[in-house]
């Protein structure tokens, strides 16, 4: 049987990227077979999601402090 582990699946990558962006970055860069261009674009997208998390924090996010 040649099944890849769950943490190498696209679903796990997308879920981790939305819920916990740093983990999404780790899973993205650990993925074999993904080109460097896709990894860079994915990293930028995950960074945008991470910033959105910081802005939308319910307990004193950046929007409340500076906005």
N, C-alpha and C positions, 0 to 999 in steps of 0.2 A: 504494500500500500504506500503510495507516494503523496499523501495529502499534506498540504502545508498547515502549520499551526494556525490557530484562530487569530493570533495577534498579527499575522501577516496578511489577513484578508482585507479587502477594500472596505468592507463594512466596519471592521474594527478601527481602521484608520480614520474613516469619516466620523464615527462616533467619538473617538478620542479627540479628534481635532475640534469638534464642537463643544464637548464637555470639559476637556482638559487640554488646551492647546499645546503646552510643552510636551506632553506625552504624544500628541499627534505629530509634532516635529520629529521626535525620536523614532516613531514608527515609520514615518515617511522616509527618513534618511537610512533606516535599516532595511528598507525594502529593496530586494534584489530585482533587477530587470527593469527598473524605472530609470529613464534617462535623466541626465543632470539638468536639462532644461525644465522638465516636468517637476523635478524636485525643487528647483529654485522658484518656479511659479507657485507650487504648492506651499512652499515656505512663506511666500508673500501673502498668500490667502490665509494661512493659519495665523500669521502675524496680525492681519486685519481683524480676524476673529478674536484674538487675544486682546487687542486694544478695545474692541467692542465690549468684551467682558469687563475690562477695567472701568470703562465709562459708565456701564450699566450696573455697577455694584450697588446693591440695595443699601448698604451701610456706609454712606459717605464716599461714593465713587467720585471719579474725577469730575463728572458733570456737576455734582453738588459742590465740590470744593472750588472749582474755577469758573463754573458757569453761572 
